[in-house]
Amino acid sequence: MRVTCRAFVLFAALVAGISVPVSDVWADGLPRYDVSGYCAKVADTVGGSEQIRLSCFQQEQSAYNAIKVRWDDVPGKTQSYCDQVASSIGGSYMILNSCLDQEMQAASQSPEFQY
């Protein structure tokens, strides 16, 4: 159920084009997003579900905790890019974490063009 709920929260946020204020203040180098506002907007897109709001909040906290331990090891260019991606839907640590995962994975590969 957790994976399904996470997918639903992300889907609802992206479809709704959620936009909530995002603070430019960075604590410990990490962007500071308005998680309560973001999750309230996510929940509102599906009729005000408290279960969705709570699940969103818990997932955002979990993603933030995961990012916090590795943030200083992420290149500044990747930090900036992924912050822009996460901010574009209202500021989501789940989106930020996924972006960091994908960018770091892509950076670790060295494909060679085959002629």
Biopython code that builds the backbone (N, CA, C, O; Angstrom):
import numpy as np
from Bio.PDB.StructureBuilder import StructureBuilder

atoms = [
    (1, "MET", "N", (0.829, -1.195, 0.000)),
    (1, "MET", "CA", (0.000, 0.000, 0.000)),
    (1, "MET", "C", (0.868, 1.251, 0.000)),
    (1, "MET", "O", (0.500, 2.252, -0.615)),
    (2, "ARG", "N", (2.027, 1.215, 0.686)),
    (2, "ARG", "CA", (2.883, 2.395, 0.785)),
    (2, "ARG", "C", (3.385, 2.835, -0.580)),
    (2, "ARG", "O", (3.389, 4.030, -0.873)),
    (3, "VAL", "N", (3.810, 1.893, -1.426)),
    (3, "VAL", "CA", (4.290, 2.244, -2.755)),
    (3, "VAL", "C", (3.156, 2.840, -3.574)),
    (3, "VAL", "O", (3.352, 3.839, -4.266)),
    (4, "THR", "N", (1.979, 2.242, -3.504)),
    (4, "THR", "CA", (0.833, 2.749, -4.237)),
    (4, "THR", "C", (0.476, 4.145, -3.776)),
    (4, "THR", "O", (0.196, 5.019, -4.596)),
    (5, "CYS", "N", (0.484, 4.359, -2.488)),
    (5, "CYS", "CA", (0.154, 5.674, -1.943)),
    (5, "CYS", "C", (1.195, 6.699, -2.373)),
    (5, "CYS", "O", (0.840, 7.819, -2.740)),
    (6, "ARG", "N", (2.472, 6.335, -2.333)),
    (6, "ARG", "CA", (3.538, 7.247, -2.749)),
    (6, "ARG", "C", (3.359, 7.624, -4.213)),
    (6, "ARG", "O", (3.462, 8.796, -4.575)),
    (7, "ALA", "N", (3.093, 6.638, -5.047)),
    (7, "ALA", "CA", (2.890, 6.903, -6.463)),
    (7, "ALA", "C", (1.690, 7.819, -6.660)),
    (7, "ALA", "O", (1.721, 8.721, -7.496)),
    (8, "PHE", "N", (0.634, 7.584, -5.888)),
    (8, "PHE", "CA", (-0.557, 8.416, -6.006)),
    (8, "PHE", "C", (-0.274, 9.849, -5.588)),
    (8, "PHE", "O", (-0.714, 10.783, -6.257)),
    (9, "VAL", "N", (0.450, 10.037, -4.498)),
    (9, "VAL", "CA", (0.777, 11.383, -4.023)),
    (9, "VAL", "C", (1.601, 12.116, -5.081)),
    (9, "VAL", "O", (1.319, 13.273, -5.394)),
    (10, "LEU", "N", (2.613, 11.451, -5.629)),
    (10, "LEU", "CA", (3.431, 12.082, -6.667)),
    (10, "LEU", "C", (2.605, 12.396, -7.903)),
    (10, "LEU", "O", (2.728, 13.475, -8.481)),
    (11, "PHE", "N", (1.771, 11.461, -8.303)),
    (11, "PHE", "CA", (0.926, 11.667, -9.467)),
    (11, "PHE", "C", (-0.024, 12.846, -9.247)),
    (11, "PHE", "O", (-0.169, 13.701, -10.121)),
    (12, "ALA", "N", (-0.659, 12.887, -8.097)),
    (12, "ALA", "CA", (-1.602, 13.968, -7.795)),
    (12, "ALA", "C", (-0.899, 15.318, -7.811)),
    (12, "ALA", "O", (-1.440, 16.302, -8.318)),
    (13, "ALA", "N", (0.296, 15.360, -7.261)),
    (13, "ALA", "CA", (1.038, 16.618, -7.218)),
    (13, "ALA", "C", (1.411, 17.081, -8.616)),
    (13, "ALA", "O", (1.271, 18.260, -8.942)),
    (14, "LEU", "N", (1.880, 16.171, -9.430)),
    (14, "LEU", "CA", (2.301, 16.536, -10.780)),
    (14, "LEU", "C", (1.125, 16.923, -11.658)),
    (14, "LEU", "O", (1.204, 17.893, -12.413)),
    (15, "VAL", "N", (0.026, 16.167, -11.565)),
    (15, "VAL", "CA", (-1.148, 16.463, -12.377)),
    (15, "VAL", "C", (-1.751, 17.798, -11.983)),
    (15, "VAL", "O", (-2.180, 18.571, -12.840)),
    (16, "ALA", "N", (-1.782, 18.063, -10.702)),
    (16, "ALA", "CA", (-2.390, 19.299, -10.221)),
    (16, "ALA", "C", (-1.516, 20.516, -10.486)),
    (16, "ALA", "O", (-1.976, 21.653, -10.384)),
    (17, "GLY", "N", (-0.267, 20.278, -10.823)),
    (17, "GLY", "CA", (0.636, 21.410, -11.031)),
    (17, "GLY", "C", (0.737, 22.251, -9.779)),
    (17, "GLY", "O", (0.702, 23.480, -9.831)),
    (18, "ILE", "N", (0.861, 21.581, -8.669)),
    (18, "ILE", "CA", (0.857, 22.244, -7.375)),
    (18, "ILE", "C", (1.926, 23.312, -7.299)),
    (18, "ILE", "O", (3.072, 23.112, -7.700)),
    (19, "SER", "N", (1.523, 24.431, -6.783)),
    (19, "SER", "CA", (2.463, 25.525, -6.569)),
    (19, "SER", "C", (2.213, 26.102, -5.184)),
    (19, "SER", "O", (1.169, 26.699, -4.924)),
    (20, "VAL", "N", (3.169, 25.919, -4.316)),
    (20, "VAL", "CA", (3.105, 26.507, -2.990)),
    (20, "VAL", "C", (4.379, 27.308, -2.794)),
    (20, "VAL", "O", (5.384, 27.028, -3.446)),
    (21, "PRO", "N", (4.362, 28.302, -1.907)),
    (21, "PRO", "CA", (5.562, 29.096, -1.711)),
    (21, "PRO", "C", (6.738, 28.229, -1.280)),
    (21, "PRO", "O", (6.601, 27.348, -0.431)),
    (22, "VAL", "N", (7.871, 28.488, -1.866)),
    (22, "VAL", "CA", (9.090, 27.773, -1.529)),
    (22, "VAL", "C", (10.066, 28.795, -0.980)),
    (22, "VAL", "O", (10.334, 29.816, -1.613)),
    (23, "SER", "N", (10.589, 28.518, 0.184)),
    (23, "SER", "CA", (11.513, 29.438, 0.823)),
    (23, "SER", "C", (12.876, 29.389, 0.150)),
    (23, "SER", "O", (13.349, 28.319, -0.233)),
    (24, "ASP", "N", (13.500, 30.545, 0.009)),
    (24, "ASP", "CA", (14.851, 30.610, -0.525)),
    (24, "ASP", "C", (15.884, 30.380, 0.566)),
    (24, "ASP", "O", (17.082, 30.340, 0.287)),
    (25, "VAL", "N", (15.435, 30.231, 1.795)),
    (25, "VAL", "CA", (16.351, 30.021, 2.912)),
    (25, "VAL", "C", (16.811, 28.568, 2.921)),
    (25, "VAL", "O", (15.998, 27.648, 2.843)),
    (26, "TRP", "N", (18.112, 28.375, 3.015)),
    (26, "TRP", "CA", (18.670, 27.033, 3.037)),
    (26, "TRP", "C", (19.272, 26.795, 4.409)),
    (26, "TRP", "O", (20.119, 27.567, 4.860)),
    (27, "ALA", "N", (18.843, 25.739, 5.072)),
    (27, "ALA", "CA", (19.402, 25.360, 6.366)),
    (27, "ALA", "C", (20.360, 24.203, 6.141)),
    (27, "ALA", "O", (20.001, 23.215, 5.500)),
    (28, "ASP", "N", (21.555, 24.314, 6.654)),
    (28, "ASP", "CA", (22.563, 23.267, 6.481)),
    (28, "ASP", "C", (22.801, 22.951, 5.012)),
    (28, "ASP", "O", (23.141, 21.818, 4.672)),
    (29, "GLY", "N", (22.625, 23.950, 4.126)),
    (29, "GLY", "CA", (22.852, 23.739, 2.717)),
    (29, "GLY", "C", (21.672, 23.134, 1.981)),
    (29, "GLY", "O", (21.636, 23.157, 0.751)),
    (30, "LEU", "N", (20.716, 22.599, 2.704)),
    (30, "LEU", "CA", (19.542, 21.986, 2.073)),
    (30, "LEU", "C", (18.470, 23.030, 1.792)),
    (30, "LEU", "O", (18.269, 23.949, 2.587)),
    (31, "PRO", "N", (17.777, 22.888, 0.654)),
    (31, "PRO", "CA", (16.646, 23.796, 0.415)),
    (31, "PRO", "C", (15.576, 23.567, 1.479)),
    (31, "PRO", "O", (15.402, 22.452, 1.971)),
    (32, "ARG", "N", (14.881, 24.608, 1.817)),
    (32, "ARG", "CA", (13.788, 24.523, 2.792)),
    (32, "ARG", "C", (12.470, 24.669, 2.074)),
    (32, "ARG", "O", (12.149, 25.744, 1.567)),
    (33, "TYR", "N", (11.709, 23.604, 2.027)),
    (33, "TYR", "CA", (10.406, 23.617, 1.379)),
    (33, "TYR", "C", (9.296, 23.667, 2.417)),
    (33, "TYR", "O", (9.476, 23.222, 3.550)),
    (34, "ASP", "N", (8.156, 24.206, 2.029)),
    (34, "ASP", "CA", (6.977, 24.264, 2.898)),
    (34, "ASP", "C", (6.220, 22.939, 2.782)),
    (34, "ASP", "O", (5.261, 22.822, 2.020)),
    (35, "VAL", "N", (6.667, 21.948, 3.548)),
    (35, "VAL", "CA", (6.110, 20.599, 3.457)),
    (35, "VAL", "C", (4.639, 20.577, 3.870)),
    (35, "VAL", "O", (3.828, 19.915, 3.222)),
    (36, "SER", "N", (4.291, 21.278, 4.916)),
    (36, "SER", "CA", (2.882, 21.289, 5.359)),
    (36, "SER", "C", (1.977, 21.861, 4.274)),
    (36, "SER", "O", (0.917, 21.308, 3.982)),
    (37, "GLY", "N", (2.403, 22.973, 3.681)),
    (37, "GLY", "CA", (1.614, 23.580, 2.602)),
    (37, "GLY", "C", (1.542, 22.687, 1.376)),
    (37, "GLY", "O", (0.488, 22.545, 0.757)),
    (38, "TYR", "N", (2.674, 22.089, 1.034)),
    (38, "TYR", "CA", (2.724, 21.199, -0.123)),
    (38, "TYR", "C", (1.787, 20.010, 0.066)),
    (38, "TYR", "O", (0.997, 19.692, -0.823)),
    (39, "CYS", "N", (1.871, 19.358, 1.215)),
    (39, "CYS", "CA", (1.046, 18.172, 1.466)),
    (39, "CYS", "C", (-0.430, 18.520, 1.588)),
    (39, "CYS", "O", (-1.289, 17.721, 1.213)),
    (40, "ALA", "N", (-0.730, 19.697, 2.104)),
    (40, "ALA", "CA", (-2.127, 20.141, 2.148)),
    (40, "ALA", "C", (-2.665, 20.308, 0.727)),
    (40, "ALA", "O", (-3.798, 19.922, 0.442)),
    (41, "LYS", "N", (-1.857, 20.880, -0.159)),
    (41, "LYS", "CA", (-2.274, 21.048, -1.558)),
    (41, "LYS", "C", (-2.457, 19.691, -2.231)),
    (41, "LYS", "O", (-3.419, 19.489, -2.973)),
    (42, "VAL", "N", (-1.535, 18.760, -1.975)),
    (42, "VAL", "CA", (-1.660, 17.408, -2.536)),
    (42, "VAL", "C", (-2.972, 16.794, -2.067)),
    (42, "VAL", "O", (-3.725, 16.253, -2.877)),
    (43, "ALA", "N", (-3.251, 16.870, -0.782)),
    (43, "ALA", "CA", (-4.482, 16.297, -0.237)),
    (43, "ALA", "C", (-5.718, 16.984, -0.819)),
    (43, "ALA", "O", (-6.714, 16.324, -1.114)),
    (44, "ASP", "N", (-5.658, 18.294, -0.984)),
    (44, "ASP", "CA", (-6.797, 19.036, -1.534)),
    (44, "ASP", "C", (-7.123, 18.622, -2.960)),
    (44, "ASP", "O", (-8.283, 18.678, -3.369)),
    (45, "THR", "N", (-6.118, 18.208, -3.720)),
    (45, "THR", "CA", (-6.373, 17.803, -5.108)),
    (45, "THR", "C", (-7.202, 16.526, -5.191)),
    (45, "THR", "O", (-7.783, 16.224, -6.233)),
    (46, "VAL", "N", (-7.255, 15.783, -4.098)),
    (46, "VAL", "CA", (-8.052, 14.553, -4.080)),
    (46, "VAL", "C", (-9.199, 14.667, -3.087)),
    (46, "VAL", "O", (-9.639, 13.665, -2.523)),
    (47, "GLY", "N", (-9.676, 15.867, -2.874)),
    (47, "GLY", "CA", (-10.854, 16.058, -2.033)),
    (47, "GLY", "C", (-10.583, 16.299, -0.567)),
    (47, "GLY", "O", (-11.509, 16.229, 0.241)),
    (48, "GLY", "N", (-9.349, 16.580, -0.194)),
    (48, "GLY", "CA", (-9.039, 16.897, 1.196)),
    (48, "GLY", "C", (-8.778, 15.692, 2.066)),
    (48, "GLY", "O", (-9.066, 15.724, 3.262)),
    (49, "SER", "N", (-8.246, 14.644, 1.504)),
    (49, "SER", "CA", (-7.988, 13.417, 2.256)),
    (49, "SER", "C", (-6.917, 13.622, 3.324)),
    (49, "SER", "O", (-5.783, 13.997, 3.027)),
    (50, "GLU", "N", (-7.301, 13.370, 4.562)),
    (50, "GLU", "CA", (-6.337, 13.456, 5.670)),
    (50, "GLU", "C", (-5.321, 12.330, 5.593)),
    (50, "GLU", "O", (-4.167, 12.514, 5.981)),
    (51, "GLN", "N", (-5.726, 11.171, 5.100)),
    (51, "GLN", "CA", (-4.809, 10.044, 4.955)),
    (51, "GLN", "C", (-3.726, 10.381, 3.938)),
    (51, "GLN", "O", (-2.556, 10.077, 4.166)),
    (52, "ILE", "N", (-4.089, 10.995, 2.834)),
    (52, "ILE", "CA", (-3.121, 11.399, 1.816)),
    (52, "ILE", "C", (-2.196, 12.479, 2.375)),
    (52, "ILE", "O", (-0.989, 12.441, 2.135)),
    (53, "ARG", "N", (-2.744, 13.436, 3.112)),
    (53, "ARG", "CA", (-1.922, 14.499, 3.703)),
    (53, "ARG", "C", (-0.887, 13.911, 4.652)),
    (53, "ARG", "O", (0.289, 14.271, 4.598)),
    (54, "LEU", "N", (-1.327, 13.005, 5.520)),
    (54, "LEU", "CA", (-0.425, 12.387, 6.485)),
    (54, "LEU", "C", (0.638, 11.547, 5.785)),
    (54, "LEU", "O", (1.817, 11.613, 6.133)),
    (55, "SER", "N", (0.221, 10.766, 4.806)),
    (55, "SER", "CA", (1.164, 9.934, 4.060)),
    (55, "SER", "C", (2.185, 10.793, 3.331)),
    (55, "SER", "O", (3.375, 10.480, 3.330)),
    (56, "CYS", "N", (1.732, 11.856, 2.719)),
    (56, "CYS", "CA", (2.629, 12.789, 2.036)),
    (56, "CYS", "C", (3.647, 13.357, 3.020)),
    (56, "CYS", "O", (4.844, 13.387, 2.734)),
    (57, "PHE", "N", (3.173, 13.801, 4.167)),
    (57, "PHE", "CA", (4.058, 14.394, 5.176)),
    (57, "PHE", "C", (5.119, 13.392, 5.636)),
    (57, "PHE", "O", (6.293, 13.740, 5.767)),
    (58, "GLN", "N", (4.703, 12.155, 5.879)),
    (58, "GLN", "CA", (5.643, 11.126, 6.327)),
    (58, "GLN", "C", (6.672, 10.811, 5.247)),
    (58, "GLN", "O", (7.854, 10.636, 5.544)),
    (59, "GLN", "N", (6.229, 10.740, 4.009)),
    (59, "GLN", "CA", (7.141, 10.458, 2.903)),
    (59, "GLN", "C", (8.108, 11.620, 2.673)),
    (59, "GLN", "O", (9.280, 11.400, 2.366)),
    (60, "GLU", "N", (7.631, 12.840, 2.818)),
    (60, "GLU", "CA", (8.506, 14.000, 2.681)),
    (60, "GLU", "C", (9.576, 13.988, 3.783)),
    (60, "GLU", "O", (10.741, 14.289, 3.523)),
    (61, "GLN", "N", (9.173, 13.638, 5.017)),
    (61, "GLN", "CA", (10.127, 13.577, 6.128)),
    (61, "GLN", "C", (11.181, 12.505, 5.874)),
    (61, "GLN", "O", (12.371, 12.727, 6.100)),
    (62, "SER", "N", (10.740, 11.349, 5.407)),
    (62, "SER", "CA", (11.658, 10.254, 5.112)),
    (62, "SER", "C", (12.647, 10.651, 4.010)),
    (62, "SER", "O", (13.841, 10.371, 4.113)),
    (63, "ALA", "N", (12.152, 11.292, 2.971)),
    (63, "ALA", "CA", (13.027, 11.734, 1.874)),
    (63, "ALA", "C", (14.014, 12.784, 2.365)),
    (63, "ALA", "O", (15.194, 12.740, 2.015)),
    (64, "TYR", "N", (13.536, 13.734, 3.178)),
    (64, "TYR", "CA", (14.421, 14.762, 3.738)),
    (64, "TYR", "C", (15.546, 14.121, 4.553)),
    (64, "TYR", "O", (16.711, 14.497, 4.422)),
    (65, "ASN", "N", (15.185, 13.155, 5.392)),
    (65, "ASN", "CA", (16.183, 12.485, 6.226)),
    (65, "ASN", "C", (17.237, 11.783, 5.374)),
    (65, "ASN", "O", (18.420, 11.795, 5.713)),
    (66, "ALA", "N", (16.808, 11.171, 4.269)),
    (66, "ALA", "CA", (17.747, 10.489, 3.368)),
    (66, "ALA", "C", (18.668, 11.489, 2.676)),
    (66, "ALA", "O", (19.861, 11.228, 2.514)),
    (67, "ILE", "N", (18.123, 12.622, 2.271)),
    (67, "ILE", "CA", (18.915, 13.653, 1.584)),
    (67, "ILE", "C", (19.931, 14.270, 2.530)),
    (67, "ILE", "O", (21.075, 14.521, 2.152)),
    (68, "LYS", "N", (19.507, 14.511, 3.755)),
    (68, "LYS", "CA", (20.337, 15.198, 4.746)),
    (68, "LYS", "C", (21.696, 14.528, 4.933)),
    (68, "LYS", "O", (22.702, 15.216, 5.108)),
    (69, "VAL", "N", (21.738, 13.208, 4.898)),
    (69, "VAL", "CA", (22.993, 12.496, 5.165)),
    (69, "VAL", "C", (23.936, 12.477, 3.971)),
    (69, "VAL", "O", (25.118, 12.173, 4.132)),
    (70, "ARG", "N", (23.447, 12.790, 2.786)),
    (70, "ARG", "CA", (24.325, 12.738, 1.607)),
    (70, "ARG", "C", (24.484, 14.060, 0.872)),
    (70, "ARG", "O", (25.253, 14.149, -0.085)),
    (71, "TRP", "N", (23.769, 15.081, 1.308)),
    (71, "TRP", "CA", (23.722, 16.352, 0.583)),
    (71, "TRP", "C", (25.109, 16.922, 0.296)),
    (71, "TRP", "O", (25.371, 17.371, -0.819)),
    (72, "ASP", "N", (25.987, 16.909, 1.274)),
    (72, "ASP", "CA", (27.317, 17.496, 1.102)),
    (72, "ASP", "C", (28.173, 16.735, 0.092)),
    (72, "ASP", "O", (29.163, 17.277, -0.400)),
    (73, "ASP", "N", (27.817, 15.509, -0.221)),
    (73, "ASP", "CA", (28.561, 14.704, -1.190)),
    (73, "ASP", "C", (28.037, 14.856, -2.616)),
    (73, "ASP", "O", (28.614, 14.304, -3.552)),
    (74, "VAL", "N", (26.946, 15.603, -2.782)),
    (74, "VAL", "CA", (26.349, 15.806, -4.101)),
    (74, "VAL", "C", (26.966, 17.061, -4.725)),
    (74, "VAL", "O", (27.038, 18.103, -4.074)),
    (75, "PRO", "N", (27.409, 16.966, -5.982)),
    (75, "PRO", "CA", (27.980, 18.141, -6.641)),
    (75, "PRO", "C", (26.996, 19.314, -6.668)),
    (75, "PRO", "O", (25.788, 19.119, -6.806)),
    (76, "GLY", "N", (27.525, 20.525, -6.534)),
    (76, "GLY", "CA", (26.692, 21.724, -6.505)),
    (76, "GLY", "C", (25.794, 21.864, -7.720)),
    (76, "GLY", "O", (24.649, 22.301, -7.597)),
    (77, "LYS", "N", (26.295, 21.502, -8.883)),
    (77, "LYS", "CA", (25.497, 21.582, -10.112)),
    (77, "LYS", "C", (24.273, 20.679, -10.013)),
    (77, "LYS", "O", (23.178, 21.061, -10.426)),
    (78, "THR", "N", (24.461, 19.496, -9.471)),
    (78, "THR", "CA", (23.355, 18.550, -9.303)),
    (78, "THR", "C", (22.388, 19.050, -8.235)),
    (78, "THR", "O", (21.173, 18.945, -8.402)),
    (79, "GLN", "N", (22.915, 19.590, -7.147)),
    (79, "GLN", "CA", (22.056, 20.152, -6.098)),
    (79, "GLN", "C", (21.138, 21.229, -6.684)),
    (79, "GLN", "O", (19.928, 21.225, -6.458)),
    (80, "SER", "N", (21.736, 22.140, -7.432)),
    (80, "SER", "CA", (20.985, 23.253, -8.005)),
    (80, "SER", "C", (19.933, 22.771, -8.998)),
    (80, "SER", "O", (18.782, 23.206, -8.955)),
    (81, "TYR", "N", (20.333, 21.870, -9.891)),
    (81, "TYR", "CA", (19.398, 21.354, -10.889)),
    (81, "TYR", "C", (18.216, 20.652, -10.216)),
    (81, "TYR", "O", (17.060, 20.920, -10.544)),
    (82, "CYS", "N", (18.509, 19.768, -9.290)),
    (82, "CYS", "CA", (17.447, 18.994, -8.640)),
    (82, "CYS", "C", (16.563, 19.873, -7.759)),
    (82, "CYS", "O", (15.370, 19.604, -7.619)),
    (83, "ASP", "N", (17.131, 20.910, -7.171)),
    (83, "ASP", "CA", (16.305, 21.860, -6.414)),
    (83, "ASP", "C", (15.319, 22.550, -7.355)),
    (83, "ASP", "O", (14.155, 22.744, -7.005)),
    (84, "GLN", "N", (15.781, 22.919, -8.542)),
    (84, "GLN", "CA", (14.881, 23.548, -9.520)),
    (84, "GLN", "C", (13.759, 22.594, -9.917)),
    (84, "GLN", "O", (12.602, 22.998, -10.024)),
    (85, "VAL", "N", (14.105, 21.330, -10.133)),
    (85, "VAL", "CA", (13.096, 20.323, -10.489)),
    (85, "VAL", "C", (12.076, 20.183, -9.357)),
    (85, "VAL", "O", (10.869, 20.232, -9.593)),
    (86, "ALA", "N", (12.564, 20.010, -8.134)),
    (86, "ALA", "CA", (11.671, 19.815, -6.981)),
    (86, "ALA", "C", (10.841, 21.066, -6.695)),
    (86, "ALA", "O", (9.682, 20.964, -6.295)),
    (87, "SER", "N", (11.422, 22.228, -6.895)),
    (87, "SER", "CA", (10.710, 23.487, -6.659)),
    (87, "SER", "C", (9.626, 23.734, -7.698)),
    (87, "SER", "O", (8.650, 24.432, -7.423)),
    (88, "SER", "N", (9.790, 23.173, -8.878)),
    (88, "SER", "CA", (8.845, 23.437, -9.966)),
    (88, "SER", "C", (7.444, 22.920, -9.668)),
    (88, "SER", "O", (6.481, 23.379, -10.281)),
    (89, "ILE", "N", (7.309, 21.979, -8.746)),
    (89, "ILE", "CA", (5.972, 21.495, -8.382)),
    (89, "ILE", "C", (5.577, 21.944, -6.974)),
    (89, "ILE", "O", (4.612, 21.430, -6.408)),
    (90, "GLY", "N", (6.299, 22.874, -6.423)),
    (90, "GLY", "CA", (5.925, 23.410, -5.126)),
    (90, "GLY", "C", (6.879, 23.082, -4.000)),
    (90, "GLY", "O", (6.654, 23.507, -2.867)),
    (91, "GLY", "N", (7.936, 22.342, -4.275)),
    (91, "GLY", "CA", (8.922, 22.019, -3.250)),
    (91, "GLY", "C", (8.657, 20.690, -2.595)),
    (91, "GLY", "O", (7.928, 20.610, -1.606)),
    (92, "SER", "N", (9.248, 19.640, -3.144)),
    (92, "SER", "CA", (9.031, 18.291, -2.638)),
    (92, "SER", "C", (10.366, 17.596, -2.421)),
    (92, "SER", "O", (11.180, 17.487, -3.338)),
    (93, "TYR", "N", (10.579, 17.127, -1.200)),
    (93, "TYR", "CA", (11.795, 16.371, -0.905)),
    (93, "TYR", "C", (11.763, 15.000, -1.580)),
    (93, "TYR", "O", (12.818, 14.449, -1.895)),
    (94, "MET", "N", (10.573, 14.440, -1.807)),
    (94, "MET", "CA", (10.486, 13.172, -2.532)),
    (94, "MET", "C", (10.988, 13.351, -3.963)),
    (94, "MET", "O", (11.729, 12.513, -4.477)),
    (95, "ILE", "N", (10.586, 14.432, -4.590)),
    (95, "ILE", "CA", (11.034, 14.708, -5.954)),
    (95, "ILE", "C", (12.527, 15.028, -5.944)),
    (95, "ILE", "O", (13.266, 14.564, -6.812)),
    (96, "LEU", "N", (12.971, 15.812, -4.973)),
    (96, "LEU", "CA", (14.393, 16.147, -4.865)),
    (96, "LEU", "C", (15.226, 14.880, -4.705)),
    (96, "LEU", "O", (16.244, 14.722, -5.378)),
    (97, "ASN", "N", (14.812, 13.990, -3.834)),
    (97, "ASN", "CA", (15.549, 12.750, -3.587)),
    (97, "ASN", "C", (15.603, 11.873, -4.837)),
    (97, "ASN", "O", (16.651, 11.315, -5.162)),
    (98, "SER", "N", (14.487, 11.753, -5.530)),
    (98, "SER", "CA", (14.446, 10.965, -6.763)),
    (98, "SER", "C", (15.351, 11.563, -7.826)),
    (98, "SER", "O", (16.059, 10.840, -8.526)),
    (99, "CYS", "N", (15.327, 12.869, -7.946)),
    (99, "CYS", "CA", (16.184, 13.553, -8.913)),
    (99, "CYS", "C", (17.654, 13.314, -8.584)),
    (99, "CYS", "O", (18.452, 13.012, -9.472)),
    (100, "LEU", "N", (18.012, 13.449, -7.310)),
    (100, "LEU", "CA", (19.401, 13.210, -6.906)),
    (100, "LEU", "C", (19.821, 11.788, -7.240)),
    (100, "LEU", "O", (20.918, 11.567, -7.755)),
    (101, "ASP", "N", (18.950, 10.814, -6.950)),
    (101, "ASP", "CA", (19.245, 9.410, -7.271)),
    (101, "ASP", "C", (19.509, 9.243, -8.763)),
    (101, "ASP", "O", (20.500, 8.631, -9.160)),
    (102, "GLN", "N", (18.627, 9.783, -9.577)),
    (102, "GLN", "CA", (18.741, 9.623, -11.024)),
    (102, "GLN", "C", (19.974, 10.331, -11.580)),
    (102, "GLN", "O", (20.677, 9.779, -12.426)),
    (103, "GLU", "N", (20.234, 11.531, -11.118)),
    (103, "GLU", "CA", (21.381, 12.288, -11.609)),
    (103, "GLU", "C", (22.698, 11.647, -11.191)),
    (103, "GLU", "O", (23.634, 11.584, -11.988)),
    (104, "MET", "N", (22.780, 11.175, -9.963)),
    (104, "MET", "CA", (24.008, 10.534, -9.494)),
    (104, "MET", "C", (24.233, 9.217, -10.241)),
    (104, "MET", "O", (25.371, 8.873, -10.562)),
    (105, "GLN", "N", (23.166, 8.490, -10.515)),
    (105, "GLN", "CA", (23.271, 7.247, -11.279)),
    (105, "GLN", "C", (23.761, 7.544, -12.695)),
    (105, "GLN", "O", (24.654, 6.864, -13.200)),
    (106, "ALA", "N", (23.188, 8.545, -13.325)),
    (106, "ALA", "CA", (23.592, 8.900, -14.691)),
    (106, "ALA", "C", (25.049, 9.357, -14.727)),
    (106, "ALA", "O", (25.779, 9.033, -15.664)),
    (107, "ALA", "N", (25.473, 10.104, -13.713)),
    (107, "ALA", "CA", (26.844, 10.617, -13.666)),
    (107, "ALA", "C", (27.852, 9.494, -13.481)),
    (107, "ALA", "O", (29.016, 9.636, -13.854)),
    (108, "SER", "N", (27.416, 8.386, -12.911)),
    (108, "SER", "CA", (28.338, 7.280, -12.646)),
    (108, "SER", "C", (28.554, 6.392, -13.866)),
    (108, "SER", "O", (29.395, 5.494, -13.841)),
    (109, "GLN", "N", (27.811, 6.635, -14.913)),
    (109, "GLN", "CA", (27.933, 5.817, -16.113)),
    (109, "GLN", "C", (28.765, 6.539, -17.164)),
    (109, "GLN", "O", (28.710, 7.763, -17.284)),
    (110, "SER", "N", (29.523, 5.776, -17.911)),
    (110, "SER", "CA", (30.378, 6.318, -18.957)),
    (110, "SER", "C", (30.110, 5.591, -20.277)),
    (110, "SER", "O", (30.917, 4.773, -20.719)),
    (111, "PRO", "N", (28.984, 5.893, -20.892)),
    (111, "PRO", "CA", (28.674, 5.185, -22.131)),
    (111, "PRO", "C", (29.598, 5.634, -23.254)),
    (111, "PRO", "O", (30.065, 6.772, -23.292)),
    (112, "GLU", "N", (29.840, 4.722, -24.145)),
    (112, "GLU", "CA", (30.622, 5.045, -25.323)),
    (112, "GLU", "C", (29.752, 4.827, -26.537)),
    (112, "GLU", "O", (29.064, 3.813, -26.650)),
    (113, "PHE", "N", (29.787, 5.774, -27.435)),
    (113, "PHE", "CA", (29.021, 5.668, -28.671)),
    (113, "PHE", "C", (29.585, 4.562, -29.535)),
    (113, "PHE", "O", (30.800, 4.449, -29.701)),
    (114, "GLN", "N", (28.712, 3.757, -30.080)),
    (114, "GLN", "CA", (29.132, 2.642, -30.926)),
    (114, "GLN", "C", (28.920, 3.000, -32.394)),
    (114, "GLN", "O", (27.796, 3.265, -32.820)),
    (115, "TYR", "N", (29.996, 3.007, -33.156)),
    (115, "TYR", "CA", (29.912, 3.276, -34.591)),
    (115, "TYR", "C", (29.801, 1.995, -35.365)),
    (115, "TYR", "O", (29.719, 2.021, -36.593)),
]
sb = StructureBuilder()
sb.init_structure("model")
sb.init_model(0)
sb.init_chain("A")
sb.init_seg("    ")
for serial, (resi, resn, name, xyz) in enumerate(atoms, 1):
    if name == "N":
        sb.init_residue(resn, " ", resi, " ")
    sb.init_atom(name, np.array(xyz, "f"), 0.0, 1.0, " ", f" {name:<3s}", serial, name[0])
structure = sb.get_structure()
